[in-house]
Amino acid sequence: MNKSMLVTGGAGFIASHFIRYIRQKYPETHIMTIDKLTYAGSKKNLEAVIDDENYHFIEGDIADEQFINDIFSEYDIGGVVNFAAESHVDRSIKDVKTFIESNMLGTAVLLQAAREAWNNADELDTRRFHQISTDEVYGSLGLDSDEKFNERKPYDPRNPYSASKAGADMLVKSFGHTYGMNVVTSSSSNNYGPAQHEEKLIPTIIANALKGQPIPIYGDGKNVRDWVYVTDHCEALDLIYHNGKTLEKYNVGGGNEKTNHELAMMICDILDHLKPGQYSHKELITFIDDRQGHDRRYSVDYSKIKNALGWTPSTPFEKGIYKTVEWYVNQWEKVSH
Ligand SMILES: NC(=O)c1ccc[n+]([C@@H]2O[C@H](COP(=O)([O-])OP(=O)(O)OC[C@H]3O[C@@H](n4cnc5c(N)ncnc54)[C@H](O)[C@@H]3O)[C@@H](O)[C@H]2O)c1
């Protein structure tokens, strides 16, 4: 079996954790990363692996057909894990086109290049294409319901980001059905952990609290997200990539539903402990105008991956969030001294 893996978007938050995880667990696997290095990507996230013999970084855009075709003709790629995407809902509300280009067109370009290269190698049905998707494709759940997203739930994306991810998922499935490609898709809930881009909710809460600035929380703060620790997600992705069934979809959740307000309060409690001051960081929490089309609640049913592949999230939220806050505080102290 060809053990080389193309990981797109490797300089981003989740993919950089995934690359470190795979490098440690399968040192013999050759990993190649393509990343456009948008504002969200940083080679700093790859410092731990960048000089490894079995690791290779190439800057480029997955939506650039010539560039991607050249990569597939130059290298014998055993499988693709497609993380590369514009990932921030707020940005998608202001600039839809970039999201369509990277998330949909980029996925289509990768699929086409992989199909052609693997067809020529006579291994179209064995080489894997793993699409990294999101629970947001399923839409929004009611606050009063106890419904969860399972894999049979019809897609109902409600913002340009989730619509672009849903479109990409459909393309992936179509390449499996039409051309017999060995595709698999996973949809995870919100990830948290070290080294997430500062524009996302948890880093924003921590950074603003440390700066003594208002901590912005959308609307009434009651929107619910289900949080999974990033390395738990990486464990799930490893299992899905290696053992998931062709054309199947697997949902990955943390079993940690928190309102945004609750989350901010928990983080402030940790900061009050790590960086005690004259006042509680909670006093900085400020409710601001709601996000347009703000999905109310996400909750992921991960029983399929649990039963089929034996995965469950292993990091208790209290432990994961403490480690995460501690990491940001350490980074903060490094730059402020
Ligand atoms: N963060 C989450 O909570 C979460 C939850 C579920 C699913 N996802 C999905 O996981 C994937 C990674 O999310 P993340 O939060 O780590 O994202 P991120 O924004 O931290 O990283 C995205 C990376 O992709 C790169 N990129 C963007 N467009 C590109 C292009 N056209 N060509 C090549 N590289 C490009 C960026 O430079 C960046 O390094 C995304 O597909 C996202 O939809 C994220």
The ligand as a Tripos MOL2 file, in Angstrom:
@<TRIPOS>MOLECULE
LIG
   44    48     1     0     0
SMALL
NO_CHARGES

@<TRIPOS>ATOM
      1 N1        -12.2610   24.5760   13.5690 N.am      1 LIG1
      2 C1        -13.3340   23.8580   13.7520 C.2       1 LIG1
      3 O1        -13.9210   23.9050   14.8360 O.2       1 LIG1
      4 C2        -13.8630   22.9610   12.6580 C.ar      1 LIG1
      5 C3        -14.9530   22.1330   12.9460 C.ar      1 LIG1
      6 C4        -15.4050   21.2640   11.9570 C.ar      1 LIG1
      7 C5        -14.7800   21.2330   10.7270 C.ar      1 LIG1
      8 N2        -13.7480   22.0670   10.4600 N.ar      1 LIG1
      9 C6        -13.1110   21.9710    9.1440 C.3       1 LIG1
     10 O2        -11.7810   21.5580    9.3670 O.3       1 LIG1
     11 C7        -10.9130   22.1350    8.3970 C.3       1 LIG1
     12 C8         -9.8080   22.8830    9.1030 C.3       1 LIG1
     13 O3        -10.3710   23.8580    9.9610 O.3       1 LIG1
     14 P1         -9.4320   24.8150   10.8310 P.3       1 LIG1
     15 O4        -10.2680   25.4080   11.8770 O.co2     1 LIG1
     16 O5         -8.2080   24.1100   11.2030 O.co2     1 LIG1
     17 O6         -9.1130   25.9240    9.7380 O.3       1 LIG1
     18 P2         -8.0180   27.0650    9.7010 P.3       1 LIG1
     19 O7         -8.7150   28.2720    9.1880 O.co2     1 LIG1
     20 O8         -7.2830   27.1440   11.0000 O.co2     1 LIG1
     21 O9         -6.9850   26.5250    8.5980 O.3       1 LIG1
     22 C9         -7.3080   26.4370    7.2530 C.3       1 LIG1
     23 C10        -6.0010   26.2760    6.4890 C.3       1 LIG1
     24 O10        -6.3250   26.1070    5.1080 O.3       1 LIG1
     25 C11        -5.4780   26.9440    4.3330 C.3       1 LIG1
     26 N3         -6.1980   27.2930    3.0990 N.ar      1 LIG1
     27 C12        -7.3220   28.0360    2.9690 C.ar      1 LIG1
     28 N4         -7.6890   28.1040    1.6670 N.ar      1 LIG1
     29 C13        -6.7780   27.3910    0.9700 C.ar      1 LIG1
     30 C14        -6.6070   27.0800   -0.4000 C.ar      1 LIG1
     31 N5         -7.4480   27.5660   -1.3230 N.pl3     1 LIG1
     32 N6         -5.5730   26.3090   -0.7670 N.ar      1 LIG1
     33 C15        -4.6910   25.8130    0.1490 C.ar      1 LIG1
     34 N7         -4.7980   26.0910    1.4720 N.ar      1 LIG1
     35 C16        -5.8220   26.8680    1.8710 C.ar      1 LIG1
     36 C17        -5.1800   28.1390    5.2200 C.3       1 LIG1
     37 O11        -4.0010   28.8200    4.8290 O.3       1 LIG1
     38 C18        -5.0670   27.4770    6.5920 C.3       1 LIG1
     39 O12        -3.7450   27.0360    6.8330 O.3       1 LIG1
     40 C19       -11.7900   23.0100    7.5190 C.3       1 LIG1
     41 O13       -12.1260   22.2870    6.3620 O.3       1 LIG1
     42 C20       -13.0280   23.2710    8.3680 C.3       1 LIG1
     43 O14       -14.1540   23.4750    7.5710 O.3       1 LIG1
     44 C21       -13.2730   22.9350   11.4010 C.ar      1 LIG1
@<TRIPOS>BOND
     1     1     2 1
     2     2     3 2
     3     2     4 1
     4     4     5 ar
     5     4    44 ar
     6     5     6 ar
     7     6     7 ar
     8     7     8 ar
     9     8     9 1
    10     8    44 ar
    11     9    10 1
    12     9    42 1
    13    10    11 1
    14    11    12 1
    15    11    40 1
    16    12    13 1
    17    13    14 1
    18    14    15 2
    19    14    16 1
    20    14    17 1
    21    17    18 1
    22    18    19 2
    23    18    20 1
    24    18    21 1
    25    21    22 1
    26    22    23 1
    27    23    24 1
    28    23    38 1
    29    24    25 1
    30    25    26 1
    31    25    36 1
    32    26    27 ar
    33    26    35 ar
    34    27    28 ar
    35    28    29 ar
    36    29    30 ar
    37    29    35 ar
    38    30    31 1
    39    30    32 ar
    40    32    33 ar
    41    33    34 ar
    42    34    35 ar
    43    36    37 1
    44    36    38 1
    45    38    39 1
    46    40    41 1
    47    40    42 1
    48    42    43 1
@<TRIPOS>SUBSTRUCTURE
     1 LIG1         1 GROUP 0 **** ****
